[in-house]
Amino acid sequence: MLQTLFNRRLLGCLVLLSVSVHAQWTDKVTDTPSLIQTDFGPYGEYLPGDGETYCGPTSATMSLLWLARNGFTQLGDPAGSDALNLDRVLGGLMGTTASGGTDEDGYYSGFMTYLNARGISPDQVVRVFSPNPDVAWLATNNFNQSVVNFSVGWFVPATPGQTTNYVNTGGHVLALLAVDPQAGTVTLNNAAPDTFLPVPNVPGSNPQTVHLAPVPADWTLPDIDPSLKSTQVLTSELGPNAGTVAVLWGGDSWTLSTNALTGSPGYAPQWWELTATQIVNSNGGELEVLAPVRGDYGFVKSGEGILQFQTTNLSTGWQRVTDGVLASSWFHGAPFGPGPITLSGDAELLVAPRNEVPTDLSLELASGPGHYLAMTNGAGVLRWDRGTNTSLTLRVGGHTNGTTANLLVEPPAALVLAPAGGLTGLGTVERLLVNGTSSNLPATTAGQMTAAIVGRDSDAGGSLQFLNYDETTGFQLATVTSSAVLPLDQSTSVVRYSADTPQTVAAGTTAAVRALVVNQQTVGSGGPGSAIQVGSSPEGDLAGVLLNSGTVEVDLLDFGSARAFVAVNGATNEIRSSLRWQGSLTTFGSGTLVLSGSNQWTAPLAVAGGTVVFNNRVTLPSAVVAEDATLAVTGTNAVLAGDLVLTGTGATARLNGGRVAGPLTATSGSVVEGWGVIGTNGPNDTVRMTNQVAGVVRGGLGTLTWAGRTVFAESTEYFWTLAELKDNADPGTNAWSQMRFEGPLWMKTTDVYLNFTDETDPDSGDPFWESPHTWTVWEFDDAYTFYFEEMNFSFAAGEFAMSGGETNGVVFLTFTPTPTVPTATIAESADGQQVIITFTGTLEAATTPAGPWSPVVGAVPPTYAVPMGGPELRFYRAVTEGTSLFRERRRVYGSGQGQR
């Protein structure tokens, strides 16, 4: 009863908001763009999981773009050019996942967050929700300046053959366009048209008109209150006789006030009031915040992509950037608010003021009392661009006690400073100053600060350089000695050395440097025993090597007992030396570092950013890979002997034929990809030697072998790839992914996805897909138990399925083509009392030749009799009974003993 009263109050508000000053509202049926959730590009390239679960964000995108075409232009491009970006952003805000889709709470909060960000306040929005919408509710709540999205739940018989007791197999979200209450029909845009009708998944398959009917009172539907009068969708593919029923289980109507129209008198974006910490996952898209922001809370920015503030941000809370870019184009005060700011992973903070009148501009970062800017793990970037301003000064931190750092880079993290004007202007026209005195400021030693903070230049290659700090001018380039004036073999331990020309260290000698930069050159070896000692202090973090497309070939590169840092820029950086350090080694930078020496390390390695490649044997206690960083083991001679830990989203272990000979721990969001061997089989098969996997596994074109005990957690996703049109009958060479488990396996519910190239896409029309196929995908040598769920296994060309494993230790992937369906036919005759329609396929009727068409209840081939002289004129047609592409995801399990 409370829900009914609540809805009535909201409906009363709708009457007030519907008094429109807008000149013309376009027809939703003809003017709402048709978007297909899987139609944005190749698998995983544009939307997670190929958009298979993106019906919620895609339907919301269609609705928002209709509003944009009708004057709410802050919501999107009326031409629809930003549809993909909007779909990505909404998916991130709604918490849509490739395995679970979108829940109702996530849909609501994500939709409202987007409106807030675009300057539409809650006072300008009325949302009406119904847990069981019917034709009347949909008609009442669908009008100009409102948009409606509603969902259906898929239900199938709990026991085959009966039609009263059902189980749920998922759900789907639609964009409502029009309602005909008298006919009991709704017209909608379906983000996956083949789920309702036997049509291809293309934009031209929308709009769809379908019938709604009451759910029989004797049906049992899980999670649906039986006291509510529920409604179902009836089509040739849906209904009790079709084997799958679609029951409406949630409807949202959003009505925007006309004072939110960007063309209304006195229009201005409204304040976004933060009443709690606001999580924003940009999900690979770009979300521009048009609203001014205030409140006692801050933002958590996650996901790839950009969150950009375009105006005032007065929020006083903690701003945390765990992925992607947090940016501001505002040009007054503190563009991110005065609260503390922390970066992690490869996150980036971008200050890019865009004021109309050029000036000497000064802005604050984390400047509130006791606040600071920190890099907590990984390797982030602080970037700023003064634009047309004559100068830009950034001031960091709010500590004034002389003891607490205002710019904190916690080991083994690293930070790159990147002024758009380049490093030559650092300290003059582009300044980064740290507030406070004494230990509030960055520590320096002999004209250089920690190698964990370096500068990135604006040259074409984005070269890296060491930095110093001065209380007056802030950060500036550290002085280096070029090889053009001093050969390397004459350097000393107090010299910051730059190899700008080729250098050689003679056999049996050691060159000493405080820090080393190699700029597109090679530092070579003159013979056995050549070495470079980097860093002169027994402790601290001044020991650094910067490679800007550089190579080091001496026998030994020795960092002593200091915390060591190697930063790289460019695709070709290589250290062919043996490395030695006693403290820790952290690698970072945007480039690739190849370590081709044979090494035995007694201290850990931290891959904070970029890519590190091993192509030889390395023994170490542990290697820890930060978010969005990559460690690759390449070649059959490459072995990484030690614990390997992937710490979070985007942390990647890439095998290109190599072996990780220690246990692997892959946390949620991390990635294991390629082919090779992971783990060790041996007598010490203890918990310590168990591979723990909770992220994404992408099979390479070959066999990924898991040695030792292996556990796949429930959050694991496995991606199988087909690169050539080959199968078990004609296997070719490494044409598809395979996995082999040499030790015991415990696989909890893993989501399995299929990944194809443009050439191997089942719906490409290639004749290969006109016949059945089988691939061997998993093999077991030891005891195994697995549970997995088939995800994107349905295509227009046919169905995939995984089977086996129960007795023979092998799991197969099979493909069954879609059967060829005969063309429908229709003919009529009359006997004076009735018209006899003779037909094949499905008989449909309509009151006009243009439709809408719906199946004739009770019409079964070959004939159907229509009494003459009926009260209504009706038109009939026969359509081909296509095979529905909607398919229940199968949960598959098995256990057994593999073949040794």
Sequence and secondary structure as in RCSB ss.txt:
>XXXX:A:sequence
MLQTLFNRRLLGCLVLLSVSVHAQWTDKVTDTPSLIQTDFGPYGEYLPGDGETYCGPTSATMSLLWLARNGFTQL
GDPAGSDALNLDRVLGGLMGTTASGGTDEDGYYSGFMTYLNARGISPDQVVRVFSPNPDVAWLATNNFNQSVVNF
SVGWFVPATPGQTTNYVNTGGHVLALLAVDPQAGTVTLNNAAPDTFLPVPNVPGSNPQTVHLAPVPADWTLPDID
PSLKSTQVLTSELGPNAGTVAVLWGGDSWTLSTNALTGSPGYAPQWWELTATQIVNSNGGELEVLAPVRGDYGFV
KSGEGILQFQTTNLSTGWQRVTDGVLASSWFHGAPFGPGPITLSGDAELLVAPRNEVPTDLSLELASGPGHYLAM
TNGAGVLRWDRGTNTSLTLRVGGHTNGTTANLLVEPPAALVLAPAGGLTGLGTVERLLVNGTSSNLPATTAGQMT
AAIVGRDSDAGGSLQFLNYDETTGFQLATVTSSAVLPLDQSTSVVRYSADTPQTVAAGTTAAVRALVVNQQTVGS
GGPGSAIQVGSSPEGDLAGVLLNSGTVEVDLLDFGSARAFVAVNGATNEIRSSLRWQGSLTTFGSGTLVLSGSNQ
WTAPLAVAGGTVVFNNRVTLPSAVVAEDATLAVTGTNAVLAGDLVLTGTGATARLNGGRVAGPLTATSGSVVEGW
GVIGTNGPNDTVRMTNQVAGVVRGGLGTLTWAGRTVFAESTEYFWTLAELKDNADPGTNAWSQMRFEGPLWMKTT
DVYLNFTDETDPDSGDPFWESPHTWTVWEFDDAYTFYFEEMNFSFAAGEFAMSGGETNGVVFLTFTPTPTVPTAT
IAESADGQQVIITFTGTLEAATTPAGPWSPVVGAVPPTYAVPMGGPELRFYRAVTEGTSLFRERRRVYGSGQGQR
>XXXX:A:secstr
 HHHHHHHHHHHHHHHHT    S    HHHHS    TT SSSTTTSSGGGGTT HHHHHHHHHHHHHHTTT GGG
S TT TTHHHHHHHHHHHHT BTTTB  HHHHHHHHHHHHHHTT  GGGEEEEEESS  HHHHHHH  TTEEEEE
EEEEEEESSTT SSBEEEEEEEEEEEEEEETTTTEEEEEESSGGGTSS  SSGGG SEEEEEEE  TT B TTS 
TTS  EEEESSSSBTTTTBEEEEEEEEEEEE GGGSTTSTT     EEESS EEEE TTEEEEE S EEES  EE
EESSEEEEE S B   S EEE SSEEEE   SS TT SS EEEEET EEEE    SS  EEEEEES STT  EEE
EEEEEEEEE  TTSSEEEEEE    SSSS SEEE TT EEEEEETT GGGBTTTEEEEE SSGGGS  EETTEE 
TTEEEE SSTT  EEEEEEETTTEEEE   EETTTS GGG  TT EEEE S EEE TT EEEESEEEEES EEEE
SSTT EEEE SSSSSS EEEEEES EE SSEEE TTSEEEEEEESS EEE SEEE SSEEEEESSSEEEE S EE
 SS EEE SSEEEE SEEEEEEEEE TT EEEEESTT EEEEEEEE STT EEEEEEEEE S EEE TT EEEEE
EEES  SS  SGGGEEEE SEEEEEEEEEEE SEEEE TT EEEEEE SS BTTB TTT B EEEE S EEEEEE
EEEEEE TTT GGG  GGGGS EEEEEEEESSEEEEEEEE S EETTEEEEEEE SSSSEEEEEEEE       E
EEEEE SSEEEEEEESEEEEESSTT   EE TT  TTEEEEETT SS  EEEEE           EEEEEEE   
